Amino acid sequence: MLNTSLVNRHLTITTEPIDEGALLCARTMSVGMGAVVYFLGVVRGNEDGKTISAIEYEAFEKMVTHQFNVLFAEMEKRWPIESVRLVHRIGVVKVNEPSLWVEVIAPHRGEAFAACQWLIDGMKRVVPIWKKPVA
């Protein structure tokens, strides 16, 4: 398991199942924050029109950490984000299991939603995590 913790940032790349309840219980925020947006990405039962049982995720972890930190820094320039936490699984993740959990805390919902969407889109573009469907 790889963890990178900076002020108001937390990145976890792990082979362990995502414990959504524990993540929610661990949330902290200041009194000035009014929005918490979180996203749970779950493995679908089909990929490219074919039925699958799982997806196998692989990552170049050193570059994953670098790219996420670049994205987090850009987020901080664009929106008044207090906190961003992201967990991504690697290894085999079965259908209906979460592979991605993202949380963004900001003063207002518009900022939190926009930042979360932007981060996920950016992740798909530049973070070296590859997926391979498992039949």
N, C-alpha and C positions, 0 to 999 in steps of 0.2 A: 504494500500500500504506500502511495506517495502522497504526502500532504505538503501544501505550501500555504502558510498563514502570514499575511501581512495585515496592516491596520485595515479593518473593514473588508478584507478579502479572505476567502477561504476556498481553496481548490483541493478536491480529493479525487484521485484516480485510483480505483480499487477493483479487486476481483470479488469482493464481498457484496452480498445483496444490499440494496439501498434501503435503509431503515427510515422511512418517511416520518414515523412517529418520533423517533429520537431526534431527527433533524428539527422538527417543529418545536419540540421541547427545549432544544438548545438555542432557540432564537433569542437574540438580545437586540434592543434598539433604544434610542434616546426618546425623550418625551416630545420632541419636535417632529417626529416621523408620523405620517398618517396613512402610509400605503405599504403593504407587503404583497408582492406578487410572487407566486411560485408556480413552476411548471414541472410536470412529471411526464417524461417521455417513456412510453411503454412499447415493447416489441410487438409488432403486428404479426398476424398469422400468415401474411403473404408478402412477398417481395418480388417485384417485377412480374406480377401475375402468377407466381408460383407459390404453392402452399409450403410453408416452412415450419420447423419446430422451435427454432432458435436463431439467434444471430451471434456470430463470434466476432468480438471487437478486439482489434490490435492497436497498439499505440507506440509511438516513439516518445517515451515519457519525458525526456529532457526537453524536446522541442514542444511537446504539448504544454508543459509548464511555461515555457517562454512565450508561446503564442497566446495562451490565456492571459498572462500578465500584460501583454501588449493590448489585448482587447479590454481588460479591466481598466488599464490606464486611460484608454480612449473613452470608455464609458464615463469615467470620472470627469473628463473634460466636457462631455456633452450634456450630462444630467447631474443634478445635485443628489447623487446616490450616497447613502450612508453606509450601505453594506451590500455585498454580493457574495453569495455562497453557491458553489457548483460542485456536484458530485457526478462523475461519469464512470460507469462500469466498463471493465475490459474483461476479456475471456468470453465464455459462452453464457448468454443471457436468453432464457427461455421465453416463448410467447407469453404475453400478458404480464411479464415481469418488467419493472422499471430499469431502463438503461441510463437515464439522465434525470437529474433533479437540479433545478436552478431556483434560487431565491434572490429577489432584489428588493431592498428597502429604500424608500425615498419619501420626501415630504408629501407628494401627491400621487394619485393613481395614474395619471397620464404619463408622468415621468417614469414611474415604475414599470408600467406596461411597455412603453416604448423602449426602455433600456433592456428589459428582458428579451423582447423580440429581436432587438438589434444584436444582442449577445449571442443568441441561438443561431441567427442567420450568419453572423461572423464566424462562429465556431464551425459551422458546416463548410464555410469557404476556406479557412486557413489553418485549422487545427488538425494535425496529422493523427487522426483516429480513423481506422479503416474498419469496414464491416463486411463480413462474409456470411451469407445465408447458410443455415444448416437445414437440410431436408428432414 
